[in-house]
Amino acid sequence: MSFQAYLDNIKALTGKLPEELQKRAQEKGFIKDGELLADIKAGQIVAWLKEEYELGHGHAMAIYAWFKGKRS
């Protein structure tokens, strides 16, 4: 599955675009000024996305990659 396909599926599953999830991550203190904080680990993001949005591991990792700057 392509990275874009993961993002499209995330939108279908959650109703949220990556930018919206990034804003929510900032509200939760994972991101500051658009940057993932250095002490935030992938597992924290994955656990949050699984719990709050019921995403699977692969989809949650795609959002983590988005937070780290991957766009394609």
Beta strands, then each sheet from edge to edge (+ up, - down):
strand 1: 31-32
strand 2: 35-36
sheet 1: 1+ 2-
end
